[in-house]
């Protein structure tokens, strides 16, 4: 048995693909990355030089990406080299699963689908661009004709005004019934750009707070809320920075969900373990990894990364990863 491979983040995977294919730049590079990703999510092995180079580099540095894990697990289940051993398989947001993911969860289920339970809403199937399978319910029914469908009609999250408005988007569907007694109002604002949108949000939050100064709060006739009573929901994290900036500029305290801590990255963790050995915090390490001279460790993580630059699982791109950059900042 060899060493367990290091799992790459999405960012690191893209960087490795780009480094393995220096002939690809800009839009061509993005298209090639997305094309091979979608093919793999659809259960198709991607031929071609670009995918082969990416695979060769992963093998050379003992690295894997998330899709590798799914492919490996499914392959072993189908070949009978791995037994599921699960009596129950529970899946949330089943409409977002790709063909590969759907194949894996159904392979994990007991014969005939016994013990399989999934929650999903076909009206929220918005991830086709990244490989989500179409007609998931029909695919499951083709596999298990006795599949039972239970419709959930009560909503415990939203006010009825929101549910009634949403029902017009799907007039052929039965509307959900609210269990909350609260009322709600909806406003549609179409901004010319991100800054205008963020500014409008900041202004609305300030109104809900009754202003950010005592004189504003005193003049407000509405029942004022506290900052902790208000949430700004976004579809993806890239939308957060301009909104947070606008709120801070308006004097409104902001709490932003934290990104994953840098020390969760397996290669950063390994560097910290090696440094811990030198500092008298003994840890069990492979001999090759432990052989880092003390004077290199004393110079910090950058010197250590250079020392291990050609030793798996460290590749030439590790020093450019966000986790490593955050480690350097913390060290400084």
Secondary structure, DSSP 8 states (H G I E B T S, - for coil): -----EE--HHHHHHHHHHHTTT--HHHHHHHHHHHHHHHHTT----SHHHHHHHHHHHHTTEE-HHHHHHHHHHHHHTTSS----S-EEESSGGG-BHHHHHHHHHHS-GGGTTEEE---GGG---GGGTB-S-HHHHHHHH-TT-------EESSS-HHHHHHHHGGGTTS---EE-------------SSHHHHHHHHHHHHHHHHT-SSHHHHHH--S----GGG-----SSGGGHHHHHHHHHHTT----------GGGSHHHHHHHHHHHHHTT------HHHH---HHHHHH-HHHHHHHTTTSTT--TTGGGSHHHHHHHHHH-
